[in-house]
Amino acid sequence: MSAASTPEGGVSTGSTTRRAELLAIAARLFAEKGFKNTTVRDIADAAGILSGSLYHHFDSKESMVDEILSTFQEALFAQYDEILASDDDARTKLERAVRVSFEAIEQHGPEVAIFQNDADHLVTFERFGYLADRNAQSRQVWVTLLEEGVRTGVLRADLDVTLTYRFIRDTVWVAVRWYRPGGRHTHTEVADQYVRILLDGISASSVVE
């Protein structure tokens, strides 16, 4: 069923707000329990409504996770595109991309966790084919930034771009499993440390006096 509409045919503000609340609840449950292990009843119970009432807003939990992931990724990749198109030097672009990624973990932890934990399962369904496209797009973003760094002399000429991309991907996004907003370190502080490790190394000899 569709969301409640105004007499003019638009979606009511209250209905829009309720949809957002339900999506936030669903995102939290998908992130905590996994998409496959979360039922419509689980979401309805957490929202304090009957399962049938949930269907007033969404036709399935697949529709819910689809909206959660597509909306989040559209916003994230818009930021990456802005970085790629900027006039910043290669090092600054890499720094910005790392910080944008940690900002996403801070502000959209459940969405990041869902993608990390359930993307392999979801892409087996035709409607989620775009997740594979986003994976490829993410790879291209980082490879482009790294190749620009090598080309402009910001990064070492002998850098293995593919391995470095995999290192960044696996070390940055896995942080969603341990990082908690409001914890010992802010996402900005964590990003700063990652940038230093990535671009300056961890050995004492790499420290510039």
C-alpha positions as CSV (number, residue, x, y, z in Angstrom):
1,M,0.0,0.0,0.0
2,S,1.1,3.5,-0.5
3,A,1.8,6.1,2.2
4,A,-1.0,8.3,3.4
5,S,-1.6,11.3,1.0
6,T,-2.9,14.8,1.4
7,P,-6.0,16.0,-0.3
8,E,-3.8,17.5,-3.0
9,G,-2.2,14.1,-3.7
10,G,1.1,14.6,-2.0
11,V,2.5,12.5,0.8
12,S,1.6,14.0,4.2
13,T,4.4,15.3,6.5
14,G,3.4,13.0,9.3
15,S,3.6,10.0,7.0
16,T,7.0,11.0,5.7
17,T,8.2,11.4,9.3
18,R,6.9,8.0,10.3
19,R,8.5,6.4,7.3
20,A,11.8,7.9,8.3
21,E,11.4,6.6,11.8
22,L,10.5,3.1,10.6
23,L,13.5,3.0,8.3
24,A,15.8,4.1,11.2
25,I,14.4,1.3,13.3
26,A,14.8,-1.2,10.5
27,A,18.3,-0.1,9.8
28,R,19.3,-0.6,13.4
29,L,17.8,-4.1,13.5
30,F,19.3,-5.1,10.1
31,A,22.7,-3.9,11.4
32,E,22.5,-5.7,14.7
33,K,20.8,-9.0,13.7
34,G,21.5,-9.2,10.0
35,F,19.0,-8.7,7.2
36,K,18.2,-12.4,6.9
37,N,17.6,-12.8,10.6
38,T,15.3,-9.8,11.0
39,T,11.6,-10.3,10.3
40,V,8.9,-7.8,9.6
41,R,7.4,-8.6,13.0
42,D,10.8,-7.7,14.6
43,I,10.6,-4.3,13.0
44,A,7.0,-3.8,13.9
45,D,7.5,-4.8,17.5
46,A,10.4,-2.4,17.8
47,A,8.3,0.3,16.4
48,G,5.4,-0.5,18.7
49,I,2.9,-1.3,15.9
50,L,1.3,-4.4,14.4
51,S,3.0,-6.0,11.4
52,G,0.0,-5.1,9.3
53,S,0.5,-1.4,10.1
54,L,4.1,-1.6,8.8
55,Y,2.7,-2.7,5.4
56,H,0.9,0.5,5.2
57,H,4.3,2.1,4.6
58,F,6.4,-0.6,3.0
59,D,5.4,-3.7,1.0
60,S,8.4,-5.8,2.4
61,K,11.6,-5.7,4.3
62,E,13.4,-5.9,1.0
63,S,11.8,-2.5,0.1
64,M,13.0,-1.1,3.4
65,V,16.6,-2.2,3.0
66,D,16.6,-1.0,-0.6
67,E,15.5,2.5,0.4
68,I,18.0,2.5,3.3
69,L,21.0,1.5,1.2
70,S,20.2,3.4,-2.0
71,T,19.5,6.7,-0.3
72,F,22.7,6.4,1.8
73,Q,24.9,5.4,-1.1
74,E,23.6,8.1,-3.4
75,A,24.6,10.8,-0.8
76,L,28.0,9.1,-0.2
77,F,29.0,8.9,-3.8
78,A,27.9,12.4,-4.5
79,Q,30.6,13.4,-1.9
80,Y,33.2,11.2,-3.6
81,D,32.3,12.7,-7.0
82,E,32.8,16.2,-5.6
83,I,36.2,15.2,-4.3
84,L,37.2,13.8,-7.7
85,A,36.1,16.9,-9.5
86,S,37.8,19.3,-7.1
87,D,41.0,21.2,-7.9
88,D,42.7,19.9,-4.7
89,D,46.0,18.2,-5.0
90,A,46.2,14.4,-4.9
91,R,47.1,14.2,-1.2
92,T,44.3,16.5,-0.1
93,K,41.8,14.5,-2.2
94,L,42.9,11.2,-0.5
95,E,42.7,12.8,2.9
96,R,39.2,14.1,2.2
97,A,38.0,10.7,0.9
98,V,39.2,9.0,4.1
99,R,37.5,11.6,6.2
100,V,34.2,11.4,4.3
101,S,34.3,7.6,4.8
102,F,34.7,7.9,8.6
103,E,32.0,10.6,8.6
104,A,29.7,8.1,6.9
105,I,30.5,5.6,9.7
106,E,29.8,8.2,12.3
107,Q,26.5,9.4,10.8
108,H,25.3,6.3,9.0
109,G,26.8,3.4,11.0
110,P,23.8,1.0,10.5
111,E,23.8,1.6,6.7
112,V,27.5,0.9,6.5
113,A,27.2,-2.2,8.6
114,I,24.3,-3.5,6.5
115,F,26.3,-3.1,3.4
116,Q,29.4,-4.7,4.9
117,N,27.5,-7.7,6.3
118,D,24.7,-8.3,3.9
119,A,25.7,-7.0,0.4
120,D,26.9,-10.5,-0.7
121,H,23.5,-11.9,0.1
122,L,21.5,-9.0,-1.3
123,V,23.2,-8.9,-4.7
124,T,21.8,-12.4,-5.4
125,F,18.5,-10.6,-5.9
126,E,18.0,-8.7,-9.2
127,R,16.7,-5.6,-7.5
128,F,19.9,-5.1,-5.6
129,G,22.2,-5.4,-8.7
130,Y,23.1,-1.8,-8.2
131,L,25.1,-2.8,-5.1
132,A,27.6,-4.5,-7.3
133,D,27.8,-1.4,-9.4
134,R,28.5,0.7,-6.3
135,N,31.2,-1.7,-5.3
136,A,32.9,-1.2,-8.7
137,Q,32.3,2.6,-8.4
138,S,34.0,2.6,-5.0
139,R,37.0,0.8,-6.3
140,Q,37.3,3.2,-9.2
141,V,37.1,6.2,-6.8
142,W,40.1,5.0,-4.8
143,V,42.1,3.7,-7.7
144,T,41.7,7.0,-9.4
145,L,42.9,8.9,-6.4
146,L,45.8,6.6,-5.9
147,E,46.9,6.7,-9.5
148,E,46.7,10.5,-9.4
149,G,48.9,10.5,-6.3
150,V,51.5,8.3,-8.1
151,R,51.3,10.4,-11.3
152,T,51.9,13.7,-9.5
153,G,54.6,12.4,-7.2
154,V,52.6,12.5,-4.0
155,L,52.8,8.8,-3.6
156,R,55.7,6.4,-4.3
157,A,56.3,5.5,-7.9
158,D,56.5,1.7,-7.1
159,L,53.1,1.7,-5.2
160,D,50.9,-1.3,-6.0
161,V,47.7,0.6,-6.5
162,T,45.4,-2.5,-6.4
163,L,46.9,-3.7,-3.1
164,T,46.8,-0.2,-1.6
165,Y,43.1,0.1,-2.6
166,R,42.3,-3.2,-0.9
167,F,44.2,-2.1,2.2
168,I,42.2,1.2,2.4
169,R,38.9,-0.6,1.8
170,D,39.4,-3.2,4.4
171,T,40.9,-1.0,7.1
172,V,38.5,1.9,6.8
173,W,35.2,0.3,6.4
174,V,35.8,-2.5,8.9
175,A,36.0,0.2,11.5
176,V,32.2,0.2,11.6
177,R,32.5,-3.0,13.7
178,W,34.3,-1.3,16.6
179,Y,33.8,2.4,16.2
180,R,31.0,3.9,18.4
181,P,29.9,7.5,18.3
182,G,30.5,9.2,21.6
183,G,33.4,6.9,22.4
184,R,37.0,7.6,23.3
185,H,37.8,9.0,19.9
186,T,35.7,11.1,17.6
187,H,35.5,10.0,14.0
188,T,37.6,13.0,13.0
189,E,40.4,11.9,15.4
190,V,40.2,8.3,14.0
191,A,40.4,9.7,10.5
192,D,43.4,11.8,11.3
193,Q,45.3,8.8,12.6
194,Y,44.3,6.7,9.5
195,V,45.5,9.5,7.2
196,R,48.8,9.7,9.0
197,I,49.3,6.0,8.8
198,L,48.3,5.8,5.2
199,L,50.3,8.7,3.9
200,D,53.2,9.1,6.4
201,G,53.7,5.5,7.7
202,I,54.2,4.3,11.3
203,S,58.0,3.9,11.6
204,A,59.9,6.5,13.6
205,S,62.1,7.3,10.5
206,S,58.9,8.4,8.7
207,V,58.3,11.2,11.1
208,V,59.3,14.6,9.7
209,E,61.1,16.8,12.3
